[in-house]
Amino acid sequence: MTDLGRRVHLLIRAEGSTVATAESLTGGRLAVRFTDVPGVSETYLGGAVTYATPLKASMLGVDAEIIDEFGVISSQCAEAMASGVRATTGATYGLSTTGVAGPDDQEGKPAGTVYVGLAGPGFVTSQLLELDGDRTDIQEATCDAVLAALEERLREHTALR
């Protein structure tokens, strides 16, 4: 269990919200980060691992035009994945991960090029990460980054109330 995962769970629980995940390059690691936290069944609804491109469209509703025009390694795809998992599960927040874990380039983008997406009530956003390391390092850093982004959003929301 990570402190970051526990903090995010407690913040989500405090506002009575839920979260779901849509993963590509992290292959389920983000779901593990949530499910390692005792009591997370109160806040984590589940997720989809859409490693293959066609699954992003069929399971998450990512528009084929987004994939054709921008590729799956894009802010547009990350945002559509986060929105899609949120809509599919009914979660308050949807998180997504898409990118290149390596070792080879994909869509002309080098290993370590990652986008994380976050969708919630009234917003959808994404962040470009340029990460170093091997596949595991990139996957773990991606999970850290998307959890940190959600934690920051939750803390801002709490401060506004």
PEURQUI-V558851 format. One record per run of one state. SS is the DSSP state (h for helix, s for strand, l for the rest). FROM is the first residue (numbers start at 1). LEN is the number of residues. If there is no record, write none. Layout:
# PEURQUI-V558851
ss->SS from->FROM len->LEN
ss->SS from->FROM len->LEN
This chain:
# PEURQUI-V558851
ss->l from->1 len->2
ss->h from->3 len->12
ss->l from->15 len->4
ss->s from->19 len->5
ss->l from->24 len->5
ss->h from->29 len->7
ss->l from->36 len->4
ss->h from->40 len->3
ss->l from->43 len->1
ss->s from->44 len->6
ss->l from->50 len->3
ss->h from->53 len->8
ss->l from->61 len->3
ss->h from->64 len->7
ss->l from->71 len->4
ss->h from->75 len->15
ss->l from->90 len->3
ss->s from->93 len->7
ss->l from->100 len->6
ss->s from->106 len->1
ss->l from->107 len->2
ss->s from->109 len->1
ss->l from->110 len->3
ss->s from->113 len->8
ss->l from->121 len->2
ss->s from->123 len->8
ss->l from->131 len->4
ss->h from->135 len->26
ss->l from->161 len->1
